[in-house]
Amino acid sequence: MQQPSRGVKPASLTVGIGYESVSSDEVDWPEIRERLDRAGVDAVNVSVGRADFIGFPAEGEQEYWASGVEQGQDRVGEILRTLQESSDRRVGLTVDVLAPRIVEQDDDYKAVFADGKPAEDFPSAVALHRGEVGNRVVEMCGAAATRYSPDYIVLTELIGDAFFSEADEQLYRDMTGRDGFPRDAEGNIQIADGTLNDWQSDIIVGVIERCRDAADLQVEMDARVNFDEPGSNRFESGHRYEDILATGADLSLWAYTALADQSPDAIRDVAKGLNERFSPEELQRITIAVGLWGDLSNREVETSLRSGEGLSMALTPLSKMSKRHWEILEELNQ
């Protein structure tokens, strides 16, 4: 069998650690630290939960603590101390923007796709821009930064595909001065309209900037990748890469090939598109994240991680990593 091309060594390596691992009693964290050391992993992104499912004992927020979080105990803190022991590895804390417990309390907070279908668990533009969801996400970023002093904050699931509720349309009118969402003769929302995409990006960027200011730290933004036009934005999600980078935030692109029915080779096309589009300084702030969800063989994982054309790469989540995945990471740094 043909072996994957060795490609270009990634500028850096990150491992993503989901809350399913953080909350588990089965993870041997000293062993994970040793594996990270052997593989030369430069950074870890550690989940601290959601604004309505907080993975640490945030003061005054007991009603939204995640199950298993208790006063006087700090699982996140213990994990971070273990992973950082005798290491200069960078640590990011991941805040998930999904907040179903808060969203269900107010109809204006419920996200709706352009075709009128509800987006389960996702917050609307109103909820993020001037509602409790956005406020709590921002407060959580600040609280996590104060408590743990990470190197940066990661925002995940901040997606604008479903900013089309009636309340969102009124917000669009308020922010743009337009009569309403752009529609065709049949009344269908024109999701490719430039003014609409500008507005979606403004909502996303607003949350990034508020979190950056609350945490007083670097922010990394998880964003959707464009496999159809490699290197291009995902306008329908509000993920305009240049706008995100302009806030000072870093960018991590979800190159989850198995979920998108794409070959791992598609990652090389994305990397080439990014290299053609952005400056060397901007490329230093972009990571391509390989996701282990779906049907992905070990060989495909290796091909994916070797296809970044010198950009930073990430592998996620820890809970799906096998012994062979760790070996692949070690081989990348040889």
matplotlib code that plots the C-alpha trace (Angstrom):
import matplotlib.pyplot as plt

x = [0.0, 1.3, 2.3, 1.1, 3.3, 5.5, 4.4, 5.6, 6.0, 3.2, 4.2, 2.7, 0.5, -2.5, -4.7, -8.3, -9.7, -13.5, -15.6, -16.4, -12.7, -12.6, -15.6, -14.4, -12.9, -11.3, -8.7, -5.1, -4.0, -0.3, -0.2, -1.8, 0.9, 3.6, 2.1, 1.8, 5.5, 6.6, 4.6, 6.0, 2.4, 2.7, -0.8, -3.9, -7.5, -9.4, -13.1, -14.7, -18.3, -21.0, -22.6, -25.5, -23.3, -20.2, -17.5, -15.9, -17.3, -18.0, -18.9, -22.6, -23.5, -24.4, -27.7, -25.7, -22.8, -22.4, -23.3, -20.5, -19.1, -18.9, -17.9, -14.4, -13.4, -11.9, -11.4, -10.4, -7.7, -6.3, -6.1, -4.4, -1.8, -1.0, -0.8, 1.4, 3.8, 7.4, 6.2, 5.8, 2.9, 0.3, -3.2, -6.5, -9.8, -12.7, -16.1, -19.0, -21.6, -24.5, -26.8, -30.1, -31.2, -31.1, -32.4, -35.6, -36.5, -37.2, -38.7, -36.5, -33.4, -34.3, -32.4, -34.2, -32.8, -33.6, -36.2, -38.0, -36.9, -35.7, -32.0, -32.0, -29.8, -28.3, -28.8, -30.3, -28.5, -30.6, -29.6, -25.9, -26.0, -28.1, -29.5, -28.6, -26.8, -24.2, -23.9, -23.3, -20.8, -18.8, -19.0, -17.8, -14.8, -13.8, -14.4, -12.3, -9.5, -9.4, -9.5, -7.0, -4.8, -4.7, -2.8, -6.0, -9.7, -11.3, -14.9, -16.6, -20.1, -20.4, -22.2, -24.6, -26.4, -29.7, -29.9, -33.3, -36.0, -38.6, -36.7, -33.4, -35.1, -36.0, -32.4, -31.3, -33.5, -32.2, -28.6, -28.7, -31.6, -33.0, -36.7, -36.0, -34.1, -33.4, -35.9, -36.7, -40.0, -41.3, -40.3, -37.3, -34.5, -31.4, -28.7, -25.9, -26.8, -23.7, -25.5, -26.9, -23.5, -22.0, -24.6, -24.0, -20.3, -20.9, -22.8, -20.0, -17.3, -19.2, -19.1, -15.4, -14.6, -16.6, -15.0, -11.6, -12.2, -13.7, -10.9, -8.1, -6.6, -6.0, -9.1, -9.1, -12.3, -13.5, -14.8, -16.3, -14.1, -15.0, -14.3, -16.2, -14.0, -10.8, -9.5, -12.6, -15.0, -18.1, -20.4, -23.6, -22.2, -21.1, -17.5, -15.7, -12.1, -10.6, -13.1, -12.3, -8.5, -9.1, -10.3, -6.9, -8.4, -6.7, -8.6, -9.1, -10.8, -12.9, -11.5, -13.7, -13.5, -15.4, -18.5, -18.3, -17.9, -14.5, -11.2, -8.4, -6.6, -9.1, -7.2, -4.2, -6.5, -7.8, -4.2, -3.1, -6.1, -5.2, -1.6, -2.6, -5.0, -3.3, 0.0, 2.7, 1.9, -1.8, -1.0, 0.8, -2.6, -4.5, -4.8, -6.4, -8.2, -8.6, -11.6, -11.8, -15.6, -17.0, -15.4, -11.7, -8.9, -5.6, -4.0, -6.5, -5.7, -2.0, -2.7, -4.8, -2.2, 0.5, -1.5, -1.4, 1.3, 3.2, 0.3, -0.5, -2.5, -4.8, -6.2, -9.4, -11.0, -8.8, -11.6, -11.3, -7.5, -6.0, -2.5, -1.8, -3.0, -0.4, 2.3, 1.3, 1.7, 5.2, 6.2, 5.1, 7.8, 10.6]
y = [0.0, 3.4, 5.4, 9.0, 11.7, 13.2, 16.6, 19.7, 19.7, 21.6, 25.0, 23.7, 21.0, 21.3, 18.6, 19.4, 18.1, 17.9, 18.2, 14.5, 13.9, 16.7, 15.3, 11.7, 9.8, 7.3, 9.6, 9.2, 12.8, 12.2, 9.7, 12.2, 14.7, 12.2, 11.5, 15.2, 15.6, 12.7, 13.9, 17.5, 18.9, 22.7, 23.5, 22.0, 23.4, 22.3, 22.6, 24.3, 23.7, 26.0, 29.2, 27.1, 24.1, 25.5, 23.0, 24.8, 26.3, 29.8, 32.0, 33.0, 30.7, 27.5, 27.0, 26.7, 24.5, 21.3, 18.0, 16.8, 20.3, 20.9, 23.7, 23.3, 21.0, 22.1, 19.4, 21.8, 23.4, 19.9, 18.9, 22.1, 21.8, 18.3, 19.1, 22.1, 20.5, 21.0, 22.3, 25.5, 24.1, 26.7, 26.2, 27.5, 27.2, 26.4, 28.0, 26.5, 29.0, 26.6, 27.3, 25.2, 25.8, 29.6, 29.5, 27.6, 30.4, 33.0, 32.5, 35.4, 33.4, 30.4, 30.2, 29.6, 28.6, 30.6, 28.0, 28.5, 25.3, 25.6, 25.1, 23.0, 24.3, 27.2, 30.8, 33.4, 36.6, 38.5, 36.1, 36.6, 40.3, 41.8, 38.8, 36.7, 34.0, 36.5, 38.2, 34.8, 33.7, 36.9, 36.6, 33.0, 34.0, 36.5, 34.2, 31.4, 33.8, 35.2, 31.8, 29.9, 32.4, 30.5, 31.7, 32.2, 31.6, 29.4, 30.1, 27.2, 26.6, 30.4, 29.9, 32.2, 29.8, 30.2, 34.0, 34.2, 34.3, 37.1, 38.7, 38.4, 40.2, 43.1, 43.2, 43.2, 46.2, 48.0, 47.4, 48.0, 50.4, 47.9, 47.0, 43.4, 40.4, 40.4, 38.1, 36.9, 37.2, 34.1, 35.5, 33.2, 34.8, 35.4, 33.9, 34.9, 38.6, 40.7, 43.0, 40.0, 38.3, 41.6, 41.6, 37.9, 38.6, 41.7, 39.5, 36.9, 39.5, 41.4, 38.3, 37.7, 41.3, 41.2, 38.0, 39.3, 42.4, 40.5, 37.9, 40.4, 37.6, 36.3, 34.6, 31.7, 31.3, 27.9, 28.4, 26.3, 25.4, 25.8, 22.6, 23.7, 26.8, 26.0, 28.9, 30.9, 32.1, 30.4, 33.4, 31.6, 30.9, 34.4, 33.2, 35.8, 34.9, 38.4, 39.9, 37.4, 38.0, 41.8, 41.6, 40.2, 36.7, 33.6, 31.2, 27.4, 25.8, 22.7, 20.4, 17.5, 15.5, 12.4, 14.4, 16.4, 13.4, 14.6, 12.9, 13.9, 15.2, 18.0, 19.5, 20.1, 22.1, 24.2, 24.8, 25.9, 28.2, 29.8, 30.2, 31.9, 34.3, 35.4, 36.9, 35.0, 36.9, 36.0, 32.4, 32.1, 32.7, 30.0, 26.4, 23.5, 21.2, 17.5, 15.9, 12.3, 12.1, 9.8, 6.9, 7.9, 5.4, 5.8, 6.3, 9.0, 10.7, 10.7, 12.0, 14.8, 15.9, 15.9, 17.9, 21.3, 22.8, 24.1, 25.6, 24.8, 21.6, 20.3, 16.9, 16.6, 15.2, 13.5, 11.1, 9.5, 9.3, 5.9, 4.7, 4.9, 8.5, 9.4, 7.6, 9.6, 12.8, 11.7, 10.8, 14.3, 15.9, 13.6]
z = [0.0, -0.9, 2.1, 2.7, 1.4, 4.1, 3.0, 4.9, 8.6, 10.4, 11.9, 15.1, 16.5, 18.8, 20.4, 21.2, 24.5, 24.6, 27.7, 27.5, 28.5, 31.0, 32.9, 32.7, 35.6, 33.2, 31.6, 32.9, 32.7, 33.6, 30.8, 28.4, 29.4, 28.6, 25.2, 24.5, 25.4, 23.2, 20.3, 20.7, 20.8, 21.1, 22.4, 23.9, 23.7, 26.8, 26.9, 29.9, 28.8, 27.7, 29.2, 30.5, 31.4, 33.0, 33.6, 36.6, 39.8, 38.5, 41.4, 41.6, 38.6, 40.4, 38.5, 35.3, 36.6, 34.6, 36.3, 38.5, 39.3, 43.0, 45.3, 46.5, 43.7, 40.4, 37.8, 35.1, 37.3, 38.2, 34.5, 33.5, 36.3, 35.2, 31.5, 32.0, 34.5, 33.4, 30.0, 28.1, 26.1, 25.3, 26.7, 25.3, 27.0, 24.8, 25.4, 23.5, 22.4, 22.3, 25.2, 24.9, 28.5, 28.0, 24.4, 25.5, 27.9, 25.2, 21.7, 20.4, 21.3, 19.1, 15.9, 12.6, 9.2, 6.1, 5.1, 8.4, 10.1, 13.7, 14.5, 17.7, 20.5, 18.5, 19.6, 17.4, 16.3, 18.9, 21.7, 20.8, 20.0, 22.8, 24.7, 27.7, 25.6, 24.3, 27.8, 29.5, 26.9, 27.4, 31.2, 30.9, 28.8, 31.4, 34.4, 32.8, 31.9, 35.4, 37.1, 35.0, 33.2, 29.9, 26.9, 24.8, 24.7, 22.0, 20.8, 19.2, 17.6, 16.9, 13.6, 11.7, 9.4, 11.4, 12.0, 10.3, 13.0, 13.0, 15.9, 13.9, 10.9, 13.2, 14.4, 10.8, 10.2, 13.2, 12.3, 8.6, 8.0, 5.4, 5.2, 6.0, 4.8, 1.0, -0.7, -4.2, -5.9, -4.1, -0.7, -0.2, 1.8, -0.4, 1.8, -0.7, -0.6, 0.3, 2.7, 4.6, 4.7, 6.1, 8.8, 9.7, 10.0, 12.1, 14.7, 14.8, 15.0, 17.8, 20.0, 19.3, 20.2, 23.4, 24.6, 23.8, 25.8, 28.8, 28.9, 27.9, 26.0, 22.5, 21.0, 18.6, 16.5, 15.2, 11.7, 9.0, 6.0, 2.4, 0.5, -2.6, -3.0, -1.1, 0.9, 0.5, 3.2, 4.5, 3.9, 4.8, 8.3, 8.9, 8.7, 6.7, 7.5, 6.9, 9.3, 12.0, 11.5, 11.5, 15.1, 16.1, 16.6, 15.3, 13.1, 13.3, 10.4, 10.8, 8.1, 9.2, 5.9, 7.0, 8.0, 4.8, 2.6, 1.4, 0.8, 3.2, 0.1, 0.1, 3.0, 0.8, -1.6, 1.3, 2.5, -1.0, -1.3, 2.1, 1.1, -2.1, -0.3, 2.9, 3.9, 5.7, 8.9, 8.6, 7.8, 11.1, 12.8, 10.9, 12.0, 10.1, 12.5, 11.6, 13.2, 14.1, 13.8, 11.1, 9.3, 9.1, 8.8, 10.4, 7.0, 6.2, 9.5, 8.6, 5.1, 6.6, 9.0, 6.4, 3.9, 5.6, 3.4, 6.4, 8.2, 11.9, 12.3, 15.1, 15.9, 17.8, 20.0, 22.5, 23.4, 19.9, 19.7, 19.5, 20.2, 16.4, 16.3, 19.0, 16.9, 13.9, 15.8, 17.0, 13.4, 12.2, 14.3, 13.2]

ax = plt.figure().add_subplot(projection="3d")
ax.plot(x, y, z, "-o")
ax.set_aspect("equal")
plt.show()
